[in-house]
Amino acid sequence: MSATPENKNDSVSTLISAVIDDVEVFVPSGTSILHAAKMAGIKIPTLCDHPDLKPAGICRICIVELEGQHALETACAYPITQPVRVSTNTPAIRKARRHIIDLLLAFHCGDCTTCKRNQNCELQALAADYGVDTFRFGHPTTPVHLIDKSSSSLVFDMNKCVLCRRCVRACSEIQGIDCLTIAGRGDEARVTTFSDQNMASSICIECGQCVIHCPTGALSEVDQTEAVWAALEDPTKHVVIQTAPSPRAAIGECYGLPPGVPLTFEMNTAIRQMGLGFDAVFDTNISADLTIIEEGTELLVRLHQALTGDPDKPVLPMLTSCSPGWVKYIEFFYPELLPHLSTAKSPQQMFGTIIKTYYAREKGIDPKDIVSVSLMPCTAKKFESARYEMTASGFRDVDYVLTTRELSRMMHESGINLPKLPKSGFDEPFGVTSGSGVIFGATGGVMEAALRTVIELVTGKKIENFYEHADIIPVRGFEGIRLAEIPIQEVGPVPDLLKHLFQDFEWLKGVTLRVAVAHGGLNLHKVMEDIKSSGIFSTCHFIEMMACPGGCLGGGGQPVPASEEIRKQRAKALYSEDASYVVRKSHENPQVLQIYREFLQDGPCGHKAHTLLHTTYTARGKFVV
């Protein structure tokens, strides 16, 4: 049998032949055996390998035999530089893999039936594939290591760790944080934080990339499902939930659906009626629209100060502030650059405040009796909601944060077959949302939503006059960092929404707005270092910064597994949903405009809006409301 190269432009003569289990493939020099096997449609098991990470050859599960070589080789870390013949399934290989699995289980303590990763654990799957039904080398029946529950977002149970180092590598290779490391050697080796501190005392930004890259249950989110169940069962409490767009594009994966199947309106039915019993379900897109208007107005204020020579010396570029992992990142590593951060709160926190002020007033409910829950793709949102300054409503603005995985567990516990449910809408007074709010979940989405609004407000013309179907393609994509320039060649009259701040927009005429988008910790580091050294990003006016790869849809609270292809499918779902909305721009959302008319009456970035929806950052990395 023979498999031809994927790239038809490549000549077979310039590639290298690899015969794997009698299937011939032609690959570029340096291709790993593992990747060549995937091209040939042959599965080689592995535990430490991950498509987001560099090959490491740690777990040894992917060992193969090479013709002419005595020792077994790791397929993930063996580069093909000359023609090879490979066997992936021989008696020696099966025996060696079985020994490795048995040894891993000898140090793996935990009852699979009570583990959050039960039936979605790579070690469990390997044990089943290789018929491991006894612990040949023993098995710890009691925990050897203390479980670290110090973090507000993450739980680390070293007793379930298999030392694959995927968490360590994700923290380093994807995020550039290097919070985690390996201490000890041999059978005393363990994953820990630098200086061997607990998670709460470390430099962890709580993004959760370690969680979604862990193959077992060694890392997980802080589970708040029991607290939410208790609130739902309390007849004195009015329990509401806001749902972010990214979980809705991913939760189907928890039901065996392929990535990118949105279940937005089926979720509404499940949350409100079918076993969960929330009193109301709202769309976080409402507050995403609110964020865009507040953040876009703040950008215009800073630009006005900069371009008219205002002595207040505005700080540019302005950096987005809706990713709590990113906010913690800049607080830890670049506190001197905190003035660049937008003062606008995230959509989660804005909605929490609105629910316990505007919504409570409209419904005649005492805010102390409202329990505000959010469904988020992000573990760091748990940390964000617990920050002491997130109490602008006079109460804790968001009481509990559920990840996509947590809500899925609650639905399974209630016997809900989500994909089979009928669809239903969101509850009033927040039933109308926009496409701009939907795309917040994808990298570049915040920037695109902001540009749709800012360009229309400034020019007085429809964004469709500049970008077909209002799709601002230059800021879309999965490149780590993207730059775009938007020339403002003409300006229109100041809309009523902004007349309290500007008399005209003539000061913007002829200006080229420079924007950028970055996602993933390593790329954030590149941008920040460039700003410090007065590089190209220091000349930008506005930069979207997201801690997780792919943006929110790649957050640490999303279903496992994770990969770039999965993230792209989730993004595709969000952009498709955006295209289907009647309202696609934040400033055209009638219910957001109603909030300004009835509640935030001094307008965007006015005194009331700033008090409730903004924060001020100090050089010490603390918020001041």
C-alpha positions as semicolon CSV with decimal commas, in nm:
position;residue;x (nm);y (nm);z (nm)
1;M;0,000;0,000;0,000
2;S;0,112;0,356;-0,056
3;A;-0,010;0,697;0,056
4;T;0,077;0,999;-0,157
5;P;0,191;1,329;-0,008
6;E;-0,083;1,569;0,102
7;N;0,078;1,854;-0,091
8;K;0,048;1,767;-0,458
9;N;0,307;2,031;-0,547
10;D;0,573;1,828;-0,369
11;S;0,763;1,581;-0,582
12;V;0,799;1,235;-0,430
13;S;1,168;1,249;-0,521
14;T;1,223;1,544;-0,282
15;L;1,056;1,365;0,007
16;I;1,161;1,070;0,219
17;S;0,995;0,730;0,211
18;A;0,865;0,585;0,538
19;V;0,707;0,242;0,534
20;I;0,492;0,206;0,843
21;D;0,323;-0,131;0,895
22;D;0,362;-0,193;0,519
23;V;0,202;0,142;0,429
24;E;0,438;0,377;0,245
25;V;0,418;0,752;0,296
26;F;0,644;1,028;0,168
27;V;0,728;1,300;0,417
28;P;0,957;1,604;0,443
29;S;1,286;1,550;0,624
30;G;1,245;1,591;0,997
31;T;0,885;1,467;1,013
32;S;0,830;1,252;1,321
33;I;0,730;0,889;1,287
34;L;0,417;0,969;1,487
35;H;0,309;1,233;1,236
36;A;0,398;1,010;0,941
37;A;0,184;0,735;1,091
38;K;-0,110;0,975;1,120
39;M;-0,067;1,057;0,749
40;A;-0,085;0,684;0,679
41;G;-0,398;0,644;0,890
42;I;-0,217;0,440;1,155
43;K;-0,279;0,513;1,522
44;I;0,017;0,505;1,758
45;P;-0,084;0,553;2,123
46;T;0,075;0,830;2,324
47;L;0,030;1,012;2,652
48;C;0,279;1,300;2,658
49;D;0,228;1,410;2,298
50;H;-0,016;1,692;2,221
51;P;-0,076;1,883;1,896
52;D;-0,032;2,217;2,077
53;L;0,305;2,120;2,224
54;K;0,654;2,034;2,103
55;P;0,753;1,665;2,097
56;A;0,907;1,551;2,424
57;G;0,936;1,172;2,421
58;I;0,862;1,150;2,795
59;C;0,594;0,885;2,845
60;R;0,743;0,624;2,605
61;I;0,397;0,490;2,518
62;C;0,453;0,561;2,147
63;I;0,754;0,329;2,114
64;V;0,800;0,158;1,777
65;E;1,049;-0,077;1,611
66;L;1,275;0,043;1,331
67;E;1,418;-0,208;1,090
68;G;1,789;-0,255;1,158
69;Q;1,778;-0,110;1,509
70;H;1,786;-0,309;1,831
71;A;1,630;-0,057;2,071
72;L;1,271;0,064;2,056
73;E;1,231;0,431;1,963
74;T;0,973;0,694;2,057
75;A;0,765;0,778;1,752
76;C;0,685;1,134;1,865
77;A;1,050;1,237;1,902
78;Y;1,216;1,039;1,622
79;P;1,271;1,257;1,311
80;I;1,272;1,084;0,975
81;T;1,586;1,193;0,789
82;Q;1,636;0,887;0,568
83;P;1,412;0,606;0,439
84;V;1,282;0,389;0,724
85;R;1,069;0,083;0,781
86;V;0,866;0,096;1,100
87;S;0,656;-0,155;1,290
88;T;0,406;-0,018;1,540
89;N;0,250;-0,339;1,671
90;T;0,475;-0,630;1,759
91;P;0,488;-0,859;2,066
92;A;0,786;-0,663;2,203
93;I;0,606;-0,330;2,157
94;R;0,282;-0,451;2,317
95;K;0,471;-0,596;2,613
96;A;0,672;-0,278;2,666
97;R;0,365;-0,055;2,643
98;R;0,180;-0,276;2,890
99;H;0,473;-0,250;3,135
100;I;0,472;0,130;3,103
101;I;0,098;0,150;3,170
102;D;0,132;-0,082;3,470
103;L;0,411;0,133;3,612
104;L;0,208;0,451;3,564
105;L;-0,086;0,296;3,747
106;A;0,143;0,190;4,031
107;F;0,187;0,560;4,117
108;H;-0,160;0,680;4,012
109;C;-0,389;0,710;4,312
110;G;-0,755;0,774;4,265
111;D;-1,091;0,614;4,215
112;C;-1,185;0,654;3,850
113;T;-1,557;0,652;3,933
114;T;-1,523;0,973;4,139
115;C;-1,278;1,151;3,909
116;K;-1,398;1,442;3,694
117;R;-1,211;1,293;3,402
118;N;-1,380;0,952;3,426
119;Q;-1,445;0,827;3,070
120;N;-1,243;1,119;2,935
121;C;-0,903;1,019;3,076
122;E;-0,620;0,922;2,844
123;L;-0,457;0,691;3,100
124;Q;-0,789;0,517;3,160
125;A;-0,836;0,474;2,784
126;L;-0,486;0,329;2,743
127;A;-0,546;0,083;3,028
128;A;-0,867;-0,030;2,861
129;D;-0,703;-0,061;2,518
130;Y;-0,424;-0,279;2,659
131;G;-0,646;-0,493;2,877
132;V;-0,503;-0,377;3,209
133;D;-0,743;-0,521;3,467
134;T;-0,508;-0,572;3,762
135;F;-0,244;-0,358;3,934
136;R;0,057;-0,579;3,868
137;F;0,303;-0,351;4,046
138;G;0,070;-0,241;4,324
139;H;-0,147;0,067;4,356
140;P;-0,161;0,344;4,619
141;T;-0,492;0,325;4,802
142;T;-0,451;0,649;4,996
143;P;-0,324;0,988;4,875
144;V;0,051;1,037;4,897
145;H;0,046;1,411;4,821
146;L;-0,166;1,689;4,967
147;I;-0,423;1,825;4,721
148;D;-0,356;2,193;4,649
149;K;-0,687;2,378;4,676
150;S;-0,538;2,719;4,749
151;S;-0,627;2,874;4,412
152;S;-0,961;3,043;4,353
153;S;-0,980;2,874;4,012
154;L;-0,769;2,558;3,996
155;V;-0,721;2,236;4,194
156;F;-0,396;2,038;4,166
157;D;-0,394;1,673;4,273
158;M;-0,043;1,534;4,231
159;N;-0,176;1,189;4,326
160;K;-0,329;1,162;3,977
161;C;-0,026;1,300;3,793
162;V;0,157;1,075;3,543
163;L;0,452;1,313;3,499
164;C;0,389;1,359;3,128
165;R;0,481;1,727;3,181
166;R;0,208;1,847;2,946
167;C;0,097;2,100;3,209
168;V;0,455;2,221;3,255
169;R;0,504;2,250;2,880
170;A;0,168;2,425;2,820
171;C;0,253;2,681;3,088
172;S;0,591;2,739;2,924
173;E;0,544;2,680;2,550
174;I;0,196;2,827;2,506
175;Q;0,172;3,080;2,786
176;G;0,535;3,168;2,859
177;I;0,452;3,187;3,232
178;D;0,678;2,905;3,354
179;C;0,479;2,876;3,674
180;L;0,517;2,495;3,684
181;T;0,829;2,283;3,698
182;I;0,954;1,937;3,797
183;A;1,110;1,885;4,139
184;G;1,295;1,573;4,248
185;R;1,424;1,282;4,043
186;G;1,327;0,924;3,977
187;D;1,034;0,800;4,182
188;E;1,048;1,123;4,385
189;A;0,982;1,346;4,083
190;R;0,672;1,563;4,102
191;V;0,518;1,866;3,938
192;T;0,519;2,178;4,149
193;T;0,543;2,554;4,119
194;F;0,875;2,737;4,122
195;S;0,993;2,789;4,480
196;D;0,757;2,502;4,569
197;Q;0,477;2,739;4,671
198;N;0,109;2,658;4,657
199;M;-0,084;2,772;4,350
200;A;-0,230;3,080;4,518
201;S;0,116;3,207;4,610
202;S;0,270;3,139;4,270
203;I;0,275;3,344;3,949
204;C;-0,014;3,138;3,807
205;I;-0,251;3,354;3,599
206;E;-0,526;3,090;3,643
207;C;-0,586;3,058;3,267
208;G;-0,635;2,680;3,296
209;Q;-0,426;2,581;2,995
210;C;-0,260;2,328;3,223
211;V;-0,605;2,177;3,289
212;I;-0,713;2,126;2,929
213;H;-0,371;1,986;2,836
214;C;-0,354;1,741;3,128
215;P;-0,434;1,383;3,014
216;T;-0,572;1,276;3,354
217;G;-0,756;1,442;3,642
218;A;-0,447;1,584;3,810
219;L;-0,560;1,938;3,730
220;S;-0,918;2,061;3,737
221;E;-1,127;2,369;3,799
222;V;-1,259;2,466;4,141
223;D;-1,604;2,303;4,133
224;Q;-1,889;2,537;4,222
225;T;-2,174;2,312;4,109
226;E;-2,282;2,219;4,463
227;A;-2,306;2,585;4,561
228;V;-2,518;2,653;4,254
229;W;-2,742;2,352;4,329
230;A;-2,790;2,486;4,682
231;A;-2,894;2,826;4,547
232;L;-3,136;2,669;4,300
233;E;-3,296;2,469;4,580
234;D;-3,337;2,775;4,803
235;P;-3,691;2,914;4,753
236;T;-3,587;3,254;4,888
237;K;-3,333;3,309;4,610
238;H;-3,387;3,440;4,258
239;V;-3,119;3,259;4,059
240;V;-3,020;3,388;3,716
241;I;-2,745;3,286;3,477
242;Q;-2,563;3,464;3,195
243;T;-2,415;3,242;2,924
244;A;-2,110;3,344;2,720
245;P;-2,096;3,252;2,349
246;S;-1,788;3,025;2,362
247;P;-1,940;2,755;2,588
248;R;-2,245;2,741;2,363
249;A;-2,022;2,655;2,066
250;A;-1,839;2,385;2,262
251;I;-2,076;2,214;2,507
252;G;-2,199;1,980;2,232
253;E;-1,857;1,813;2,252
254;C;-1,958;1,689;2,599
255;Y;-2,242;1,503;2,424
256;G;-2,030;1,346;2,152
257;L;-2,100;1,608;1,887
258;P;-1,816;1,737;1,669
259;P;-1,659;2,072;1,765
260;G;-1,839;2,379;1,641
261;V;-2,202;2,268;1,678
262;P;-2,374;2,560;1,856
263;L;-2,645;2,466;2,108
264;T;-2,730;2,818;2,223
265;F;-3,106;2,790;2,229
266;E;-3,121;2,427;2,338
267;M;-2,915;2,536;2,639
268;N;-3,173;2,801;2,724
269;T;-3,441;2,533;2,744
270;A;-3,223;2,308;2,959
271;I;-3,119;2,585;3,196
272;R;-3,465;2,730;3,245
273;Q;-3,701;2,435;3,224
274;M;-3,551;2,090;3,194
275;G;-3,422;1,998;3,538
276;L;-3,196;2,291;3,629
277;G;-3,464;2,545;3,708
278;F;-3,290;2,882;3,685
279;D;-3,534;3,169;3,719
280;A;-3,395;3,346;3,412
281;V;-3,129;3,290;3,148
282;F;-2,953;3,587;2,990
283;D;-2,701;3,629;2,712
284;T;-2,359;3,767;2,804
285;N;-2,364;3,921;2,458
286;I;-2,577;4,200;2,607
287;S;-2,292;4,308;2,833
288;A;-2,040;4,240;2,555
289;D;-2,228;4,508;2,360
290;L;-2,217;4,728;2,669
291;T;-1,843;4,665;2,697
292;I;-1,788;4,762;2,334
293;I;-1,970;5,091;2,377
294;E;-1,783;5,174;2,698
295;E;-1,445;5,054;2,570
296;G;-1,494;5,214;2,228
297;T;-1,589;5,543;2,390
298;E;-1,284;5,524;2,617
299;L;-1,067;5,473;2,309
300;L;-1,217;5,778;2,142
301;V;-1,158;5,984;2,456
302;R;-0,793;5,878;2,467
303;L;-0,751;5,948;2,095
304;H;-0,909;6,292;2,135
305;Q;-0,670;6,376;2,417
306;A;-0,372;6,254;2,218
307;L;-0,462;6,420;1,889
308;T;-0,565;6,756;2,033
309;G;-0,264;6,793;2,261
310;D;-0,457;6,748;2,585
311;P;-0,222;6,800;2,881
312;D;-0,364;6,490;3,056
313;K;-0,121;6,287;2,841
314;P;-0,337;5,986;2,754
315;V;-0,169;5,647;2,748
316;L;-0,168;5,471;2,412
317;P;-0,195;5,205;2,290
318;M;-0,502;5,115;2,489
319;L;-0,512;4,744;2,573
320;T;-0,834;4,545;2,616
321;S;-0,927;4,429;2,966
322;C;-1,189;4,156;2,926
323;S;-0,954;3,856;2,967
324;P;-0,889;3,806;3,342
325;G;-0,590;3,581;3,275
326;W;-0,436;3,862;3,070
327;V;-0,520;4,118;3,342
328;K;-0,343;3,902;3,600
329;Y;-0,053;3,860;3,355
330;I;0,005;4,235;3,319
331;E;-0,033;4,283;3,695
332;F;0,236;4,022;3,761
333;F;0,485;4,096;3,486
334;Y;0,428;4,452;3,359
335;P;0,273;4,656;3,643
336;E;0,445;4,969;3,511
337;L;0,233;4,939;3,194
338;L;-0,102;4,908;3,372
339;P;-0,213;5,257;3,260
340;H;-0,235;5,114;2,907
341;L;-0,516;4,883;3,021
342;S;-0,871;4,986;2,943
343;T;-1,065;5,065;3,258
344;A;-1,374;4,884;3,122
345;K;-1,470;4,574;3,316
346;S;-1,522;4,245;3,137
347;P;-1,869;4,153;3,004
348;Q;-1,909;3,904;3,289
349;Q;-1,855;4,167;3,555
350;M;-2,056;4,437;3,377
351;F;-2,353;4,202;3,356
352;G;-2,314;4,105;3,721
353;T;-2,340;4,471;3,816
354;I;-2,635;4,538;3,584
355;I;-2,824;4,234;3,718
356;K;-2,797;4,351;4,078
357;T;-2,880;4,714;3,999
358;Y;-3,086;4,778;3,684
359;Y;-3,246;4,430;3,664
360;A;-3,319;4,421;4,038
361;R;-3,489;4,761;4,010
362;E;-3,692;4,663;3,704
363;K;-3,813;4,339;3,864
364;G;-3,862;4,480;4,211
365;I;-3,626;4,223;4,366
366;D;-3,396;4,296;4,657
367;P;-3,044;4,241;4,515
368;K;-2,945;4,049;4,828
369;D;-3,192;3,782;4,715
370;I;-3,044;3,754;4,365
371;V;-2,785;3,485;4,298
372;S;-2,594;3,576;3,984
373;V;-2,427;3,284;3,803
374;S;-2,221;3,299;3,486
375;L;-2,134;3,028;3,234
376;M;-1,785;3,094;3,105
377;P;-1,518;2,917;2,897
378;C;-1,250;3,041;3,135
379;T;-1,122;2,921;3,472
380;A;-0,975;3,265;3,545
381;K;-1,328;3,405;3,548
382;K;-1,368;3,237;3,889
383;F;-1,072;3,441;4,010
384;E;-1,209;3,757;3,850
385;S;-1,552;3,724;4,013
386;A;-1,388;3,678;4,354
387;R;-1,175;3,995;4,336
388;Y;-1,259;4,221;4,626
389;E;-1,321;4,522;4,401
390;M;-1,589;4,346;4,191
391;T;-1,869;4,470;4,415
392;A;-1,984;4,788;4,241
393;S;-2,348;4,686;4,288
394;G;-2,302;4,689;4,665
395;F;-2,291;4,310;4,663
396;R;-2,067;4,052;4,504
397;D;-2,155;4,123;4,141
398;V;-2,113;3,764;4,018
399;D;-2,168;3,499;4,285
400;Y;-2,061;3,183;4,103
401;V;-1,885;3,099;3,777
402;L;-1,947;2,767;3,602
403;T;-1,714;2,641;3,332
404;T;-1,852;2,462;3,028
405;R;-1,750;2,132;3,186
406;E;-1,929;2,210;3,513
407;L;-2,259;2,297;3,343
408;S;-2,230;1,981;3,135
409;R;-2,195;1,775;3,453
410;M;-2,503;1,942;3,601
411;M;-2,699;1,862;3,285
412;H;-2,586;1,500;3,284
413;E;-2,679;1,475;3,652
414;S;-3,027;1,600;3,559
415;G;-3,063;1,346;3,279
416;I;-3,068;1,617;3,013
417;N;-2,994;1,510;2,656
418;L;-2,904;1,860;2,541
419;P;-2,887;1,812;2,160
420;K;-3,241;1,669;2,158
421;L;-3,408;1,960;2,339
422;P;-3,633;2,216;2,170
423;K;-3,499;2,567;2,126
424;S;-3,604;2,870;2,329
425;G;-3,491;3,231;2,353
426;F;-3,334;3,443;2,623
427;D;-3,536;3,615;2,894
428;E;-3,637;3,978;2,912
429;P;-3,531;4,248;2,964
430;F;-3,218;4,118;2,791
431;G;-3,366;3,915;2,506
432;V;-3,207;4,098;2,210
433;T;-2,837;4,050;2,150
434;S;-2,599;4,126;1,865
435;G;-2,359;3,940;1,642
436;S;-2,078;4,158;1,773
437;G;-2,131;4,009;2,118
438;V;-2,115;3,656;1,974
439;I;-1,773;3,696;1,811
440;F;-1,621;3,817;2,139
441;G;-1,534;3,450;2,195
442;A;-1,284;3,427;1,906
443;T;-0,945;3,593;1,888
444;G;-0,993;3,921;1,704
445;G;-1,363;3,927;1,788
446;V;-1,341;4,205;2,046
447;M;-1,142;4,416;1,802
448;E;-1,387;4,351;1,518
449;A;-1,686;4,434;1,737
450;A;-1,519;4,755;1,856
451;L;-1,428;4,862;1,502
452;R;-1,781;4,802;1,374
453;T;-1,910;5,042;1,637
454;V;-1,632;5,304;1,640
455;I;-1,616;5,335;1,261
456;E;-1,993;5,379;1,230
457;L;-2,013;5,629;1,517
458;V;-1,725;5,837;1,380
459;T;-1,802;5,831;1,007
460;G;-2,182;5,825;1,025
461;K;-2,175;5,556;0,757
462;K;-2,251;5,184;0,768
463;I;-1,955;4,956;0,824
464;E;-2,074;4,762;0,518
465;N;-1,952;5,057;0,308
466;F;-1,599;4,970;0,413
467;Y;-1,612;4,593;0,479
468;E;-1,843;4,354;0,295
469;H;-2,116;4,211;0,520
470;A;-1,954;4,399;0,812
471;D;-1,688;4,125;0,827
472;I;-1,357;4,289;0,919
473;I;-1,135;4,013;0,783
474;P;-0,795;4,178;0,859
475;V;-0,840;4,118;1,233
476;R;-0,963;3,758;1,196
477;G;-0,748;3,448;1,194
478;F;-0,532;3,235;1,422
479;E;-0,192;3,395;1,366
480;G;-0,042;3,470;1,706
481;I;-0,019;3,846;1,642
482;R;-0,200;4,046;1,374
483;L;-0,168;4,412;1,274
484;A;-0,418;4,618;1,077
485;E;-0,458;4,980;0,968
486;I;-0,791;5,156;0,921
487;P;-0,775;5,499;0,756
488;I;-1,040;5,747;0,874
489;Q;-1,083;5,946;0,554
490;E;-1,409;6,111;0,644
491;V;-1,607;6,186;0,958
492;G;-1,973;6,248;1,029
493;P;-2,172;6,432;1,295
494;V;-2,142;6,324;1,657
495;P;-2,427;6,083;1,739
496;D;-2,656;6,157;2,033
497;L;-2,495;5,876;2,233
498;L;-2,163;6,067;2,247
499;K;-2,266;6,432;2,244
500;H;-2,185;6,464;2,614
501;L;-1,819;6,403;2,528
502;F;-1,749;6,543;2,179
503;Q;-1,853;6,845;1,974
504;D;-1,723;6,704;1,645
505;F;-1,490;6,442;1,501
506;E;-1,283;6,669;1,278
507;W;-0,976;6,589;1,488
508;L;-0,997;6,228;1,362
509;K;-1,022;6,311;0,993
510;G;-0,725;6,177;0,799
511;V;-0,599;5,966;1,090
512;T;-0,499;5,604;1,025
513;L;-0,613;5,393;1,315
514;R;-0,353;5,127;1,393
515;V;-0,476;4,818;1,576
516;A;-0,338;4,478;1,671
517;V;-0,459;4,144;1,803
518;A;-0,261;3,898;2,016
519;H;-0,362;3,572;2,183
520;G;-0,173;3,323;2,399
521;G;0,074;3,420;2,671
522;L;0,388;3,396;2,457
523;N;0,242;3,642;2,207
524;L;0,133;3,875;2,485
525;H;0,492;3,875;2,605
526;K;0,619;3,970;2,257
527;V;0,375;4,260;2,234
528;M;0,453;4,392;2,582
529;E;0,829;4,372;2,533
530;D;0,788;4,554;2,201
531;I;0,585;4,830;2,368
532;K;0,851;4,865;2,640
533;S;1,120;4,906;2,375
534;S;0,912;5,157;2,171
535;G;0,870;4,911;1,885
536;I;0,596;4,884;1,623
537;F;0,322;4,795;1,872
538;S;0,390;5,111;2,069
539;T;0,265;5,302;1,763
540;C;-0,073;5,125;1,776
541;H;-0,381;5,292;1,915
542;F;-0,571;4,983;2,030
543;I;-0,463;4,622;2,093
544;E;-0,679;4,322;2,177
545;M;-0,503;4,094;2,429
546;M;-0,634;3,744;2,511
547;A;-0,456;3,507;2,748
548;C;-0,569;3,182;2,585
549;P;-0,486;3,048;2,237
550;G;-0,771;3,119;2,001
551;G;-0,926;3,360;2,251
552;C;-1,205;3,270;2,493
553;L;-1,312;2,969;2,287
554;G;-0,977;2,811;2,381
555;G;-1,026;2,885;2,750
556;G;-0,926;2,653;3,032
557;G;-1,288;2,576;3,120
558;Q;-1,377;2,432;2,781
559;P;-1,425;2,061;2,697
560;V;-1,121;1,836;2,670
561;P;-0,941;1,766;2,437
562;A;-0,809;2,088;2,288
563;S;-0,626;2,156;1,962
564;E;-0,600;2,430;1,704
565;E;-0,835;2,246;1,471
566;I;-1,098;2,221;1,746
567;R;-1,056;2,591;1,825
568;K;-1,100;2,680;1,458
569;Q;-1,425;2,482;1,440
570;R;-1,558;2,663;1,747
571;A;-1,464;2,997;1,590
572;K;-1,642;2,899;1,270
573;A;-1,957;2,836;1,474
574;L;-1,936;3,180;1,634
575;Y;-1,887;3,362;1,303
576;S;-2,176;3,166;1,148
577;E;-2,399;3,265;1,438
578;D;-2,293;3,628;1,403
579;A;-2,391;3,626;1,035
580;S;-2,741;3,504;1,124
581;Y;-2,823;3,786;1,369
582;V;-3,053;4,073;1,272
583;V;-2,856;4,311;1,496
584;R;-2,483;4,277;1,433
585;K;-2,345;4,593;1,593
586;S;-2,327;4,673;1,961
587;H;-2,448;5,033;1,930
588;E;-2,760;4,916;1,745
589;N;-2,873;4,682;2,022
590;P;-3,205;4,838;2,131
591;Q;-3,192;4,691;2,481
592;V;-2,844;4,823;2,547
593;L;-2,956;5,168;2,430
594;Q;-3,255;5,133;2,662
595;I;-3,020;5,074;2,955
596;Y;-2,850;5,404;2,872
597;R;-3,180;5,589;2,842
598;E;-3,330;5,453;3,163
599;F;-3,033;5,382;3,387
600;L;-2,693;5,506;3,269
601;Q;-2,842;5,838;3,173
602;D;-2,519;6,037;3,165
603;G;-2,403;5,817;2,876
604;P;-2,102;5,599;2,798
605;C;-1,805;5,674;3,023
606;G;-2,029;5,905;3,224
607;H;-2,009;5,920;3,602
608;K;-2,259;5,642;3,668
609;A;-2,122;5,419;3,393
610;H;-1,770;5,468;3,522
611;T;-1,875;5,392;3,879
612;L;-2,052;5,069;3,787
613;L;-1,877;4,945;3,474
614;H;-1,516;5,062;3,500
615;T;-1,218;5,028;3,730
616;T;-0,896;5,219;3,777
617;Y;-0,564;5,037;3,782
618;T;-0,280;5,146;4,007
619;A;0,088;5,081;3,959
620;R;0,071;4,808;4,223
621;G;-0,165;4,605;4,011
622;K;-0,472;4,664;4,224
623;F;-0,812;4,784;4,114
624;V;-0,963;5,099;4,261
625;V;-1,332;5,143;4,189
